[in-house]
């Protein structure tokens, strides 16, 4: 019986590859990199080029192993130095990633943008920030799409402007310390009144005046330029000022949103924990059990077991798996009735 003769394959097998592409001068040039190293290189974390590139070679097609010709490299980049061209492609090219990896990156960036929005905004009535889940749901409602090529901070500022058009939300004020010489005190006080700034404290000495105040972030540049003109000093005490919450329940906002957003209003209602019920329970001298899923006190251990079997608890469990806030018993009853018509809850929204 003859044996099959196996010939050596004259090609380098590239595995676990992240491809960076750059289209230039009518051709598409590619380089083979290690996964999770391209972003580290672009952010400055990784400094060793050999840890990023699998080979210092420019391809026309990495998956097929087609190398770029020298004349094409010279026409496109002005040189045939493979390392220099690899650096240019690595810095400016488009990173090709798998679908799940791209989805994970977009999801993480979406979360980062929502976090920045939460930190920079407050409810105008309570002076407290919205929760991160509320911000994310409102971003879904305005159909916000993440741009992977833009910074999270820039996109967060755009989201804030879009949200302000539809919901009660505004930028949280900045707290500044202004120190001005004595001859400029009157002009600074006039400017503070013009800016509608809130003065927190004021300390005046023989030679200078120190004021701690809060003002809108949009006025910061103007304030900084004015302080330079009067030879004063400006210090940022806090970039975002929020009212401190006394308890977890206080972090939820109770302001009703516009009536045309009925489904969003339902999810953004304040999650009430009855203080009267908690107070009466302490008077009775028995230890109450609190259901973290429904965010409510439900009685002793026996009552808690019965509560876990109720439709209220089961409905909030389903909402919790979709990262939605819990409903009160009355809201749950109304929500289940609406659900029978096919329009209940927020299941029509693709979060």
Buried (B, 14 or more C-beta within 10 A) or exposed (E): EEEEEEEEEEEEEBEEBBBBBBEBEEBBBBBBBBEEBBBBBBEEEBEEBEEBBBBBBBBBBBEEBEEBEEEBBEEBBEEBBBEBBBBBBBEEBBBBBEEEBEEEBBEEBBBBBBBBBBBBBBBEEBBBBBBBBBBBBBBBBEEBEBBEEEEBEEBBBBBBEBBEEBBBBBBBBBBBBBBBBEEBBEBBBEBBEEBEBEEBEEEEEEEBBBBBBBBBBEBBEEBEEBBEEBEBEBEEEEBBBBEEEEEEEBBBBEBEBEEEBEBBEBBBBBBBBEEEEEEEBEEEEEEBBBBEBBBBBBBEEEEBEEBBEBEBBEBBEEBBEEEBBBBBBEBBBBBBEBEEEEEBBBBEBEE
